[in-house]
């Protein structure tokens, strides 16, 4: 399960994989977002962070310079595009179906790809406009 680029994983040989999965799901739904927002391992993606001395002047993390560079770049500094939430909305239920043994991993991937392709088809005009404005969709 993931809130972004990092994740928490349940090992195949875990003593109690279902309980581990349910805890992980609870953690992300109830605690994960708040912890991610204050985690020093993540680059803040908001312009307001440029005004925060704790972020701007941190000599170890160097977020101030990173944020300046990202905000000048033509590409997006986070992976948001029209339809993204519609695509991502299927992830929890697809992952849960695999963990519960209702579908194979390949069936889950196939279902996700089919869903994503449909969303991209529905958002084709918006994605084209977004790509022209930002130079990239990712």
N, C-alpha and C positions, 0 to 999 in steps of 0.2 A: 504494500500500500504506500502511496506517495502523496505528499502535498506539493510536490514540484519536481525538482531534479534528484532529490534524495529519497530514500524509502526505508521502510522497515519490512523485513521479510520473515516468513515462517519457514523454517527448515523442514525438508521432507521427512527427516527422521526425528522430528520433535516428539517428545513424550506425549504431549497433548496438543496436536496441531489445531484442532477445532477451537479449543479454549484459547490458544495463542492467537489465532486469527480473530476471535471475538474480542479479545483484549485490545489487539492492535486496532481493530475497527473502532472500538469505543474510544481509544486514546486519540486517534486522529479526529474523530467527530467532536470530541469534547475538550481536548487539550492541545492538539497538534498545531492548529493555526496560531494560537497565542504564543506558543513556544517558538514557532518558526519566525514570527515577526520580531522577536528579540534575540534570536540566535545570532551569535557573531560570525557564523559561517555563511551567512546569506548576505548578498549585496542588497541594500534597500533600493526599491525601485521607484520611490516617489520623489518628485522634485523638492518637496518640503524637507526631505532629509538633508538637502544641501545647506539648509539654514541651521541645522542642529550641530553645534560645536562638537558634541560627543562623536558624531559621525564624520563631520567635515575634517576635523583636526586630528583624527586618530592616526598616529604615525605608523602603527603596526599594520592595521588593516588597509589603510589608504583608500577608504571608501569615497572620500571627497573627490579625488582625482578620477576614480572609476565612474562616479556619477556624472561628473562634468563631461567625460568622454562619451558616455552612453547617451546623454541628453543632446549631444551634438551630432550623433551618428544618424544616418538616414534609416538604418534598420531599426526595428523595434528592440527595446532592451528587455522585453519579456515576450513570451510566446502567446500573445493574444491576437486573435483574428476573428472576423465575423463567423459565427457558427461554432466557435471553440467550445463554449459551454454545452451546446447541444451534442457535440461529439463526446466530450468528457463525461457527460451525464451518464453514459452507459457503462463506464469503467467499473464502478462499485458492484453493480448487479452481475456483470460478466465475470469479474474476479470471484465474487461470492459463489456463483454457479460452479466454477471450477473447484473451489475449495470444498464445496459440499458434494462434489462428485456427480453433479447433474449433467455436466458436459465435459468433454475432453478439452485440454488446452488448445488443440488445433481448432475444434469447433468454436471455442470462445474467440479465438483470433479471427476466424472466418466471419463470425457474426459481427464483430467489432468493425472489421474492414467494410463489410456490406453497409453497416449503419453509417460509418464515416463517409463513404462514397455518396450515399444518399444525401447526407447533410451538405457535403460540398457541392452536389448538384443543385440543391435548393438555394444555396448561397452563392452561386456562380457569379452573378453580377456584382454582388457586394465584394467578393474576394478579388475580382478583377480590378475594381475601383481601389480597393485597399492596396493591392500589389502595385498599382500605378503610383499611388501616393507615397508609399513607404519603401518601394523598391524590393520588397521581400515579403513573403508570407512563410512563417515557419512554426 
